[in-house]
């Protein structure tokens, strides 16, 4: 970049993309069987994640019920006229 004969202002950034020229595309072409296998795997993961989400929601509901129960059982502040320490 210190070379004054270099007139390309993007030469610095282009050096970062040169190693990527020979790389494969992100998803290589798959056969029909490989596609079916990957779909089955992803559906299994989807079912597992759905089960985890439902268990998390159930835990949240249980904690909310416990919190509501504790709040209901908490002794209320008594008025000063009912104070037996007179």
C-alpha positions as CSV (number, residue, x, y, z in Angstrom):
1,X,0.0,0.0,0.0
2,X,3.0,2.3,0.4
3,X,3.8,1.8,-3.3
4,X,2.8,5.0,-5.1
5,X,2.5,3.1,-8.5
6,X,-0.3,1.0,-7.1
7,X,-3.5,2.8,-8.3
8,X,-6.0,0.2,-7.1
9,X,-7.6,1.6,-3.9
10,X,-9.0,-1.8,-3.0
11,X,-5.8,-3.8,-3.4
12,X,-5.5,-4.1,0.4
13,X,-8.9,-5.7,0.7
14,X,-8.5,-7.9,-2.3
15,X,-5.6,-9.7,-0.6
16,X,-8.0,-11.1,2.0
17,X,-10.2,-12.7,-0.6
18,X,-7.5,-14.4,-2.6
19,X,-7.3,-17.4,-0.3
20,X,-11.0,-18.0,-0.8
21,X,-10.7,-18.3,-4.6
22,X,-9.8,-22.0,-4.5
23,X,-12.3,-23.0,-1.7
24,X,-15.4,-25.2,-2.4
25,X,-18.8,-23.7,-2.2
26,X,-20.5,-23.8,1.2
27,X,-22.8,-26.8,0.4
28,X,-21.3,-29.5,-1.9
29,X,-23.8,-31.2,-4.2
30,X,-25.5,-34.1,-2.5
31,X,-27.1,-37.2,-3.7
32,X,-30.8,-37.9,-3.2
33,X,-30.0,-40.4,-0.4
34,X,-27.7,-38.0,1.4
35,X,-30.4,-35.3,1.2
36,X,-33.0,-37.8,2.7
37,X,-30.6,-38.7,5.5
38,X,-29.8,-35.1,6.3
39,X,-33.5,-34.3,6.4
40,X,-34.2,-37.2,8.7
41,X,-31.3,-36.0,11.0
42,X,-32.6,-32.5,11.1
43,X,-36.2,-33.6,11.9
44,X,-34.8,-35.6,14.8
45,X,-32.9,-32.6,16.1
46,X,-36.1,-30.5,15.6
47,X,-38.1,-33.0,17.7
48,X,-35.4,-33.0,20.4
49,X,-35.3,-29.2,20.5
50,X,-39.1,-29.1,20.7
51,X,-39.1,-31.5,23.6
52,X,-36.5,-29.3,25.4
53,X,-38.5,-26.2,24.8
54,X,-41.7,-27.8,26.3
55,X,-39.7,-29.0,29.3
56,X,-38.3,-25.5,29.8
57,X,-41.8,-24.0,29.6
58,X,-43.1,-26.6,32.1
59,X,-40.3,-25.6,34.5
60,X,-41.1,-21.9,34.1
61,X,-44.8,-22.6,34.9
62,X,-43.9,-24.7,37.9
63,X,-41.7,-21.9,39.3
64,X,-44.4,-19.3,38.6
65,X,-46.9,-21.5,40.6
66,X,-44.4,-21.9,43.4
67,X,-43.8,-18.1,43.5
68,X,-47.6,-17.4,43.6
69,X,-48.0,-20.0,46.4
70,X,-45.2,-18.4,48.4
71,X,-46.7,-15.0,47.9
72,X,-50.2,-16.3,49.0
73,X,-48.8,-17.9,52.2
74,X,-46.6,-14.9,53.1
75,X,-47.9,-13.3,56.3
76,X,-49.5,-9.9,55.7
77,X,-48.4,-6.9,57.6
78,X,-50.6,-6.5,60.7
79,X,-52.0,-3.1,61.6
80,X,-50.5,-1.3,64.6
81,X,-53.7,-1.6,66.7
82,X,-53.4,-5.5,66.7
83,X,-49.9,-5.4,68.1
84,X,-49.9,-7.7,71.2
85,X,-46.6,-6.3,72.6
86,X,-48.4,-3.5,74.6
